[in-house]
């Protein structure tokens, strides 16, 4: 019997850095800015963001996947 390994899901957002690598991130919002899914789903959404018609010319952005993690207090 072949058992498929279940893909690990995580919290993520797809966005781009504002003003270069200043550390400010703008997340793409599609109903929600933060999603829960697998890396395959995150890459699929990233490809969607890259291919949008408004992401061309001088407004072209390089979308990246950001993982949401808890910061200990």
C-alpha positions as CSV (number, residue, x, y, z in Angstrom):
1,X,0.0,0.0,0.0
2,X,1.4,3.4,-1.0
3,X,0.9,6.2,1.4
4,X,1.2,9.7,0.2
5,X,2.9,12.2,2.5
6,X,0.5,15.0,3.3
7,X,1.9,18.5,2.4
8,X,2.6,20.7,5.3
9,X,0.3,23.8,5.5
10,X,1.4,27.1,7.0
11,X,0.2,30.7,7.3
12,X,1.5,32.9,4.4
13,X,1.0,36.1,2.5
14,X,2.1,37.0,-1.0
15,X,3.5,40.5,-1.4
16,X,6.3,42.8,-2.4
17,X,8.8,45.1,-0.7
18,X,7.9,48.8,-0.8
19,X,10.8,51.1,-1.8
20,X,13.3,48.3,-2.5
21,X,14.6,46.3,0.4
22,X,13.5,48.8,3.1
23,X,11.8,46.1,5.1
24,X,8.3,47.4,4.4
25,X,6.0,44.8,2.8
26,X,2.8,45.3,0.9
27,X,0.7,42.1,0.8
28,X,-1.7,41.3,-2.1
29,X,-5.3,41.1,-0.8
30,X,-7.8,38.8,-2.3
31,X,-10.6,38.6,0.3
32,X,-7.8,38.2,2.9
33,X,-4.2,39.2,3.1
34,X,-3.1,36.1,5.0
35,X,-3.8,32.6,3.8
36,X,-3.4,29.1,5.1
37,X,-2.2,26.4,2.7
38,X,0.7,24.4,1.3
39,X,3.7,25.7,-0.5
40,X,2.2,24.5,-3.8
41,X,-0.9,26.7,-3.1
42,X,1.3,29.6,-2.1
43,X,3.4,29.4,-5.3
44,X,0.2,29.2,-7.4
45,X,-1.1,32.4,-5.8
46,X,2.3,34.0,-6.3
47,X,2.1,33.2,-10.0
48,X,-1.4,34.6,-10.2
49,X,-0.2,37.9,-8.6
50,X,2.8,38.1,-11.0
51,X,0.5,37.6,-14.1
52,X,-2.0,40.3,-13.2
53,X,-2.6,42.8,-16.0
54,X,-1.9,45.7,-13.6
55,X,1.6,44.3,-12.8
56,X,3.3,45.6,-16.0
57,X,5.6,48.3,-17.1
58,X,6.9,50.7,-14.5
59,X,4.5,49.3,-11.9
60,X,5.8,45.7,-12.2
61,X,6.5,44.2,-8.8
62,X,8.4,41.1,-7.8
63,X,5.9,39.2,-5.6
64,X,7.4,36.9,-2.9
65,X,5.9,34.5,-0.4
66,X,6.1,35.5,3.3
67,X,5.5,33.1,6.1
68,X,3.6,34.3,9.1
69,X,5.2,33.3,12.4
70,X,4.4,34.1,16.0
71,X,6.8,36.5,17.8
72,X,7.4,35.5,21.4
73,X,6.7,38.3,23.9
